[in-house]
Amino acid sequence: MKNLKSVAIIGGRGMVGSDLTRYLKSHFGKITSIDRKNYDRYKRKRFDIVINANGNGNKIWAKNNVLSDFAASTTSVYTSLFDFPCKTYIYISSADVYENHTSTKTTNESGNIEVEKLSSYGFHKYLGECIVRNFTKNYLILRCPMILGTNLKKGPIYDILHNSRLFVNADSAFQMITTYELAQIIYFLLSKNITKEVFNVGGKSSVILRKITEYVQKPIIFPKDGEIVKYEINVSKLGKIYPLKTSGEYLQDFLKVL
């Protein structure tokens, strides 16, 4: 039996939002997908649950367009809280709120965030979190690393699959989660009435980029001077209550549905 609560997803045309809309329908039935075109039509409408999957997801663009990124990833959160009043607000944040996202020791949800050390992208995401915590009674903040979805359009996995130029070193390592699994986690947390919590959401352990050859079964050309990028956030808090897979398994799940 489907849950009859009213659900709105802001950023419903984006990669994450469009997949969450599709996957959560099996749990809630009708989902209201909100984007730029219909934003004003649903403005001031009250929902039981609002999921904010909006905001900029391009870190390079954020670095080169700081003020525009602030508007896209911080101001927009503030505005949405007043435009779409709700009982529970879910904010899809980023692992980049951690200055050092390379180790489980430095990425605990209860740890102190040193804002002065964050990139503009991570800082704006963290400010969005602060706004949500300050202005909502019931919230969930989900800090995600690499998200793999149906309409993936950027990142090293996209570049590998489309034979595009890579900019990262073969020794880079990424933690991953699929949009399908993200939807299941959201429903699980809601069904358990878990609110006022922050969760790191990703696969257990990361995948070293050079090993992805095993999954895609084709040679990959890595740049010799590529940057080494690593994400390894601590997911033990969520893992204690939800059966997370490894990042490698999530990558395999993603590749199966392409």
C-alpha positions as CSV (number, residue, x, y, z in Angstrom):
1,M,0.0,0.0,0.0
2,K,1.4,3.4,-1.0
3,N,1.9,6.2,1.5
4,L,-0.6,9.0,0.8
5,K,1.6,11.9,2.0
6,S,2.0,14.8,-0.5
7,V,5.6,15.0,-1.8
8,A,7.3,17.8,-3.8
9,I,10.7,17.5,-5.4
10,I,12.5,20.8,-6.2
11,G,14.8,20.4,-9.1
12,G,12.5,17.7,-10.6
13,R,14.1,18.0,-14.1
14,G,17.7,17.5,-12.9
15,M,19.5,14.2,-12.8
16,V,18.9,13.6,-9.1
17,G,15.4,15.1,-9.0
18,S,14.0,13.4,-12.0
19,D,15.1,10.0,-10.8
20,L,13.8,10.6,-7.3
21,T,10.5,11.6,-8.8
22,R,10.4,8.3,-10.7
23,Y,11.6,6.0,-8.0
24,L,9.6,7.5,-5.1
25,K,6.3,7.2,-7.0
26,S,6.3,3.5,-6.1
27,H,6.2,4.5,-2.4
28,F,4.1,7.7,-2.5
29,G,2.1,7.5,-5.7
30,K,1.8,11.1,-7.0
31,I,4.9,13.2,-6.7
32,T,4.9,16.9,-7.6
33,S,8.0,17.7,-9.6
34,I,8.9,21.3,-9.4
35,D,11.2,23.1,-11.9
36,R,11.7,26.6,-13.2
37,K,8.7,26.3,-15.6
38,N,6.1,25.4,-13.0
39,Y,7.7,26.9,-9.9
40,D,5.3,29.8,-9.6
41,R,2.3,27.5,-10.2
42,Y,3.0,25.6,-7.0
43,K,4.4,28.5,-5.0
44,R,2.8,28.7,-1.5
45,K,1.3,25.2,-1.8
46,R,1.8,23.2,1.3
47,F,3.2,19.7,1.2
48,D,3.9,17.0,3.8
49,I,7.4,16.4,2.4
50,V,9.6,18.7,0.3
51,I,12.9,17.2,-1.1
52,N,15.3,19.8,-2.4
53,A,17.4,18.2,-5.1
54,N,18.1,21.6,-6.7
55,G,21.2,23.8,-6.7
56,N,24.4,23.8,-8.7
57,G,26.4,20.6,-8.9
58,N,29.3,21.8,-11.0
59,K,32.3,22.5,-8.7
60,I,34.5,24.1,-11.4
61,W,31.6,26.5,-12.3
62,A,31.2,27.3,-8.7
63,K,34.8,28.2,-8.3
64,N,34.7,30.6,-11.3
65,N,31.2,32.0,-10.5
66,V,31.1,32.4,-6.7
67,L,28.2,34.9,-6.5
68,S,26.1,32.9,-9.0
69,D,26.8,29.7,-7.2
70,F,25.7,31.4,-3.9
71,A,22.4,32.3,-5.5
72,A,22.0,28.8,-6.9
73,S,23.0,26.7,-3.9
74,T,22.3,28.9,-0.9
75,T,19.8,31.7,-1.6
76,S,17.6,29.2,-3.4
77,V,17.4,27.1,-0.3
78,Y,16.3,30.0,1.8
79,T,13.6,30.9,-0.8
80,S,12.3,27.4,-1.1
81,L,11.5,27.2,2.6
82,F,9.1,30.1,2.3
83,D,7.8,29.2,-1.1
84,F,6.9,25.6,-0.2
85,P,5.9,25.2,3.4
86,C,6.0,21.6,4.6
87,K,6.1,19.3,7.6
88,T,9.4,17.7,6.7
89,Y,12.2,19.2,4.5
90,I,14.9,17.0,3.0
91,Y,18.1,18.7,1.7
92,I,20.4,16.8,-0.7
93,S,23.8,18.2,0.3
94,S,27.3,17.3,-0.6
95,A,30.4,15.5,0.8
96,D,32.2,18.7,0.0
97,V,31.0,20.3,3.2
98,Y,34.1,18.4,4.7
99,E,37.4,20.2,4.1
100,N,39.1,16.8,4.1
101,H,36.8,14.3,2.4
102,T,39.5,11.7,1.9
103,S,39.2,9.8,5.2
104,T,36.5,8.4,7.4
105,K,38.3,9.9,10.3
106,T,37.6,13.5,9.1
107,T,34.1,13.1,7.9
108,N,31.9,12.3,10.9
109,E,28.5,13.9,10.8
110,S,29.0,15.3,14.4
111,G,32.4,16.7,13.7
112,N,33.2,20.4,13.5
113,I,33.1,22.0,10.0
114,E,36.0,24.4,9.5
115,V,34.2,26.7,7.1
116,E,37.3,28.9,6.5
117,K,38.9,25.9,4.8
118,L,36.0,25.0,2.5
119,S,35.8,25.6,-1.3
120,S,33.1,28.1,-2.3
121,Y,31.1,25.1,-3.5
122,G,31.3,23.3,-0.2
123,F,30.8,26.4,1.8
124,H,27.6,27.3,0.0
125,K,26.3,23.8,0.5
126,Y,27.1,24.0,4.2
127,L,25.3,27.4,4.4
128,G,22.3,25.7,2.8
129,E,22.4,23.1,5.6
130,C,22.6,25.8,8.3
131,I,19.5,27.5,6.8
132,V,17.6,24.2,6.8
133,R,18.5,23.4,10.4
134,N,17.6,26.9,11.5
135,F,14.3,27.3,9.8
136,T,12.6,23.9,9.8
137,K,11.2,21.8,12.6
138,N,11.7,18.5,10.9
139,Y,14.5,18.0,8.4
140,L,16.9,15.4,7.0
141,I,20.2,16.5,5.5
142,L,21.9,14.0,3.2
143,R,25.6,14.5,2.4
144,C,26.3,12.7,-0.8
145,P,29.5,12.0,-2.7
146,M,29.3,11.0,-6.4
147,I,25.6,10.3,-7.4
148,L,25.0,8.1,-10.4
149,G,21.7,8.5,-12.2
150,T,19.9,8.0,-15.4
151,N,20.7,11.4,-16.9
152,L,24.3,11.5,-15.8
153,K,26.0,14.3,-17.8
154,K,29.3,15.0,-16.1
155,G,32.1,13.5,-13.9
156,P,34.7,10.9,-14.5
157,I,32.3,8.0,-14.9
158,Y,30.4,9.9,-17.6
159,D,33.7,10.7,-19.3
160,I,34.8,7.1,-19.2
161,L,31.5,5.8,-20.6
162,H,31.5,8.5,-23.4
163,N,35.2,8.3,-24.3
164,S,35.7,11.9,-23.2
165,R,38.9,13.4,-22.0
166,L,39.6,12.6,-18.3
167,F,41.1,15.2,-16.0
168,V,41.8,13.1,-13.0
169,N,44.6,10.6,-12.2
170,A,44.1,6.8,-12.3
171,D,44.8,6.7,-8.6
172,S,41.8,8.9,-7.8
173,A,39.1,7.1,-5.7
174,F,35.4,7.9,-5.6
175,Q,32.6,6.9,-3.2
176,M,29.3,6.3,-5.1
177,I,25.6,6.0,-4.6
178,T,22.8,5.5,-7.2
179,T,19.7,7.7,-7.4
180,Y,17.7,4.5,-7.0
181,E,19.4,3.7,-3.7
182,L,19.1,7.3,-2.6
183,A,15.4,7.1,-3.1
184,Q,15.1,3.9,-1.0
185,I,17.2,5.5,1.8
186,I,14.9,8.6,1.8
187,Y,11.8,6.4,2.0
188,F,13.4,4.2,4.7
189,L,14.3,7.2,6.9
190,L,10.8,8.7,6.5
191,S,9.1,5.4,7.3
192,K,11.1,5.2,10.5
193,N,10.1,8.8,11.4
194,I,13.7,9.8,11.6
195,T,14.1,13.6,11.5
196,K,16.5,16.3,12.7
197,E,19.4,14.3,11.5
198,V,22.4,14.6,9.2
199,F,23.5,11.5,7.3
200,N,26.5,10.8,5.1
201,V,25.0,8.8,2.2
202,G,27.3,6.7,0.0
203,G,28.6,3.2,-0.7
204,K,30.9,1.5,1.8
205,S,34.5,2.2,0.7
206,S,35.5,3.9,-2.5
207,V,36.4,2.7,-6.0
208,I,39.9,3.4,-7.4
209,L,39.5,4.8,-10.8
210,R,42.0,2.5,-12.6
211,K,39.9,-0.5,-11.4
212,I,36.8,0.7,-13.2
213,T,38.3,-0.9,-16.3
214,E,37.0,-4.2,-14.8
215,Y,33.5,-2.9,-14.7
216,V,33.3,-1.2,-18.1
217,Q,35.4,-3.8,-19.9
218,K,37.3,-1.4,-22.1
219,P,40.6,0.4,-21.9
220,I,40.7,3.8,-20.3
221,I,43.2,6.5,-21.1
222,F,44.2,8.5,-18.0
223,P,46.1,11.8,-18.1
224,K,49.7,11.5,-16.7
225,D,49.4,14.9,-15.1
226,G,45.8,14.4,-13.9
227,E,44.8,15.5,-10.4
228,I,44.4,12.8,-7.7
229,V,41.0,13.2,-6.2
230,K,39.7,11.1,-3.3
231,Y,36.4,10.8,-1.5
232,E,36.0,8.4,1.4
233,I,33.3,9.7,3.8
234,N,32.2,7.9,7.0
235,V,28.9,6.2,6.4
236,S,28.9,4.1,9.6
237,K,26.0,6.2,11.1
238,L,23.6,5.3,8.2
239,G,25.2,1.8,7.9
240,K,24.0,0.9,11.4
241,I,20.4,1.2,10.4
242,Y,20.4,0.6,6.6
243,P,22.1,-2.1,4.6
244,L,24.5,-0.1,2.4
245,K,26.3,-1.8,-0.5
246,T,29.9,-1.0,-1.5
247,S,30.5,1.8,-4.1
248,G,31.7,-0.9,-6.5
249,E,28.3,-2.6,-6.2
250,Y,26.5,0.6,-6.8
251,L,28.6,1.3,-9.9
252,Q,27.7,-2.2,-11.2
253,D,24.0,-1.5,-10.5
254,F,24.2,1.7,-12.4
255,L,25.9,0.1,-15.4
256,K,23.3,-2.6,-15.6
257,V,20.5,-0.2,-16.3
258,L,22.3,1.9,-19.0
